Amino acid sequence: MTSLRSLTSFSIFLGYVLADCECGYSMRTNPGDMEYVFTDLLESDFVHLDLTDGPPDYGKYGWAPQEFDMSSNVARGPYGEAFSPQNVISNNIADAQTFEGSGVKGGDAGLNLVVKSEIDNGMVNSADISTTILQYYHGTYRAGIKVTDIPGTCSAFFWYMNDTQEIDMEFLSSQFNRSNNTFPVNLVLQSKESKDAGFDATKTDGFRKVNLPFDPTTEFHEYRIDFLSDRVLFYADSELLAEMNGTGVPSTPGNLQLSHWSNGNDGWSQGPPKEDATTTVSYVKAYFNSSLESRQQDYRNRCINPSAPTAVCAIPDNNATFFFSNMANMTPNQTSYHENGGAQTRQWSLPLFAAALGICAWLVGL
């Protein structure tokens, strides 16, 4: 009788989840399309997350400002590019419940990516920040961005493995024209074909230039890349801009990057800017399948019943203030970086989660 009660209790227990979202995060590319479920997340609330003012700690929050130079020959412009951590600047809001307005340093709150107007030894001082692990495979990648209105720079949100495995959303500020409401975004798949064309993706099927229905320099907007096994889709504020498929779709995991640069190339960034130019990022939200075996094993361990209520969480579209990492019953062992009052959001600890699973095993053994 005791064993029967235990098994009954265990079957009821399995009908629920130990924590929300333990079996992943779901989205649809369009209403009525099939559902895609991704196992992992990275959420970075740059309005409140200080990446640059504390003691140096490479990759502490999953991101690292980059420091490297590109010669004019490599950059393919009359000037080289000098990427410096000093041009990546956190400008936070102290109130954890406030998500828009001025930061403590003045100007828009978020992560500022600055391109300097001065030329230093033939280089334009630029900014780049990237995730520190090459684990981001198929997934949906989203960023809140307010693009500079200073002509002569390229602001980019992109997924990257190498120069032939790359997905870009690039904003060329010299292309913006308020007089006729022209605000294009360049959507790019860098591929073997683009390499063969001298890294000119405009000569391949992996390029679209799409005019945005808004001015990207006056407010923050959400830009999104859905990287699927057979295609890549690009969005702005949840509206589909373009879909690409074919051999240009990457076949490996990579990382995420945000950059702001100029090299004077008349055919692309133009510039350099006549004054310092700032593009600001308010957040990045990544829901993806990790290529790491350790992460895949973590998922198998925690996803007990995919059909249970709240086991899979639907990803909200274009919601700048929603973070799964703020949920009280968030699934454990996820890569979420959201500071709230100077501390990371509390989650289930792995020992507690393991203890709960141990109880289940004990019940079965009775």
Disulfide bonds with the S-S distance in Angstrom:
Cys21-Cys313 2.10
Cys23-Cys303 2.05
